């Protein structure tokens, strides 16, 4: 991975922590002179963590692509016939190894890992006053979580699901838990197994939770959902266990998040259009989100510009299949509207998306994990265990009845209940970057809808539900192996 790891020696622009935009600078290892100065005290550690959060804001990561890939490659979203050529290869299931978007995402994810590695390795060696130790530990915990999240997202995007083979022994992604700071440390790693990747993710999240106190975060207010906390690490760990089909641990961790009483579901009245609703940053049910402000927002590169008509390009449209899954009394249907694609030549009628709508300041967070997901994780985990269907149904209804007050109480059991939970995930997290992963980890066949009524049948054995390893990576790293669907003879 020489191309990716040319950036492993990254030097923080060490400014006063009062500045809100702290980023690592890309430098060649041969030009590196003072790497040990990157993380030297509490202020510089804070700045390093802030710089790593800034990477998650990128349009190649949670700012847009991490949401769009799983939606446009599933049955939720398609690209309008009138488009700007963004993500069209994934809409058509014909991406190639030289796809630039896959490369951008791959690189930003590994930059996140490299930054986290440096924070962890340098931060754990810091000798700070006793009064600062709790905050430094919290920052290191945030870095462990960021490293886990990036590895997990790489696994979801570039490797087949955990259950694709019996022991998850199939090819995953390179696990990188150390980053050197000299030219001798530039490496060309091979791909670990998926099991090894998930083991690293679990270990990092378990470690993170021990470093961040449950009572309250250290160094920032609990109301700031743009920072990772103890319960954010545990919520992500619950999701990871779910993907691993470790139902007991998924249930346990989700329960810890729910009973921690740090978050509350938005009300039915407020969920879509109330004074405090889904779109608001730092709302009561958000556990962790990517927060933007007037200086850090992406402008016309933001997610809203891709989805909202008239915002900019507005290429993404909801499928009729998704829209029809909502009852008339489900408030979440208000995140969509039957109308027309803006501009001449667009679809009319079309199901347009307005789940994101801030085109004035673009201060609209991208939710990474919410309390409603903790309930649905626990619902699925319980439904997969013997004798817990009634408990699973109650968790399902906590989310479903919040959205649709007319919904009857769930009485289904067994596979019928499991199907309802999967459907509820689809309705609850539409346009939040979940759908493809829920389909593939449940080994579901599905129909990919496209413009003008075109469809693609995607079997549960498809090898194209994951992204290609970037061509530049393949060319520069002799140890890298391409995903099977993108190999050429």
ZIQUIVEN-V118595 format. One record per run of one state. SS is the DSSP state (@ for helix, = for strand, . for the rest). FROM is the first residue (numbers start at 1). LEN is the number of residues. If there is no record, write none. Layout:
# ZIQUIVEN-V118595
ss:from:len
SS:FROM:LEN
SS:FROM:LEN
This chain:
# ZIQUIVEN-V118595
ss:from:len
.:1:1
@:2:4
.:6:4
=:10:3
.:13:11
=:24:3
.:27:2
@:29:3
.:32:3
@:35:3
.:38:4
@:42:15
.:57:8
@:65:8
.:73:4
=:77:3
.:80:8
@:88:4
.:92:8
@:100:24
.:124:6
@:130:29
.:159:3
@:162:3
.:165:6
=:171:1
.:172:11
@:183:3
.:186:7
=:193:1
@:194:18
.:212:18
@:230:14
.:244:3
@:247:13
.:260:8
@:268:4
.:272:14
=:286:5
.:291:8
@:299:3
.:302:1
@:303:5
.:308:8
=:316:3
.:319:1
@:320:4
.:324:7
@:331:5
=:336:5
.:341:7
=:348:6
.:354:12
=:366:5
@:371:13
.:384:5
@:389:15
.:404:10
@:414:15
.:429:6
@:435:7
.:442:4
=:446:4
.:450:1
@:451:3
.:454:1
=:455:4
.:459:12
@:471:6
.:477:7
@:484:3
.:487:3
